[in-house]
Structure formats: C-alpha cells, structure tokens
Amino acid sequence: MTLALEGALACALAVTSLALAPAFRAPVLAMPIAHPDRDALRDAGWTRSLLIWEATRAGATLLALVIAVALSLPPIPAMVAGAIAPSMAARMRADRAGRRARGATTRMLRMTEAALRSNAGVPEALRRAIGGTEDRLAVRPFAAALRAFDLGAPLDDALRRAAGATADPRVRVALDTLALGIASRLPGERAGALVAAVADRLAFHERLEEDVRARTNGLQLQVILLAGLVPALTIYLSYTVPSLGSTLGSSLGKLVLIPAAVLLEAIGILASRRAVNGVLR
C-alpha cells in the first residue's frame, strides 16, 4: 500500500467519523457530575464558586496537617479531619436553615390561605405569600413553580415538579397537596380549607420537632461534654503518668489508639444527631 493510498484512507475514515459522530454520542460523557456538597452549600447560603469551596477545604486540610506535625500527631487522620470539617459545618448550617425554612413555609401557607379565602386565585395567592416572606429557602420551590407557570406550564404540574426537586418531605407533601387541589379545580373557600389543613400539619410537625429537640438537647450536650472530657483527661494523665505518656507517644498510640479514640467519639456524636433526626422524619 502506497503512502498516498494510506493518506486517502485515513482522510476518508476521518470524514466518515466526523459525519457519524452526532449519531453515536455517549450520554454518559455529557452527564454532569454533582458535587457532594452542592445542595448543602446552596441551602447554607454559599454564594461563591465550588472552586473557592475546594480551595477552602484544601486550606483546612493544610492547617490540620501543620497542627498535626507541630503536635507530633498522625498526619493522615488529621488531614482527613481537616477535609471533612468544612463539609460538616456546611451541612449543619444547611440543617439549621432548613428548620427555619419549614417555619417560614407554614407562615407562607397561612398567608396563601388568607388570600384564597378573600377570593384571590391560587397564583395570585402564592405571589402574595412569596412577597411577604423573606426566607429564600422557603420561597424557592414556590417561586420556581410560579416561574414555570408564567412560562406556560400548568400550575399543578409546576408544583409537582417543584415537589420532586425538594429534599424536605414535609414541604414536598405541601406542594403535592396544593397541586392536587388545583387539579381538582376546587373553589376558593375549599382550596383555602385544604391549604389550612396542610399548614396545620406542618405546624404540628414543627411543634413536635421543637419538643423533641428540647428534650434531647441536654443529652446531646452531655455527649459532647463527655467527648471533650476524655481527651482532656488523657492529656492530663499523659503528663502525670509517664508510662501512659510514653504509650501515647509511641507508634501504637499515634497510629492506633489516638485515631481509634477520635473515630469512636466522632461516630458517637454523629449517631446521637442521627437518632434525633430519625425521630423527626
């Protein structure tokens, strides 16, 4: 085969591949990769890019490494803790924002009920409620549904799509119930009664959550105090009991005992929080 023929075949293969490429596009390559902290950062109010967030996590990891080297601690567990700590802080802040948003959602439904009972339409009632609410997290699903409605989508379908994109099950139930009332073409008075029933249910869950958290705050505080007491007692005994200090300063202490203790305490704190959140679901 001559060089000219090889070049012609290569050119033909390239042109054929270019022509057939749109028909064989792999959807996996176009699939976006979701950041694990994206939803938590959005709910927590993070307004900067994810690149800056990763730079923040890298800085926390580097700081933990410097502290570990200065204190002669194992570097790998310290780096893992430094990388996880910002994500945990973001998720805790997002959880607090979600609790505030649930209360704001209840107030929004009360305002929607009042507007419906004054013979306003459902879109107008939702607009009034959104205008009177400052919590952006509570407003977001309702505002998204109204934007879709303004673009020509049926309001009940828009509310169902907004419910599907909402992580909070209680807000999802509120949106689905409101969509059901719109699809049933209820009059204003009956639609207001339906919204009032949803608001009563959300208010009940809110009171239940406050009661459970009030009863368990003392227990969680005891867990945190015990988790802090053990390291403080260990540091004190390591200076007063030379044999214990030498054991903790050895490879066994740095690589096994101290990391295992930190891991078990972190698991205990997270388990107590998960138990409380599991009761509230």
Helices and strands as residue ranges (DSSP letters): H 3-20, G 21-24, H 38-44, H 50-70, H 75-117, H 122-131, H 136-150, H 155-164, H 169-183, H 188-240, H 242-249, H 251-252, I 253-257, H 258-280
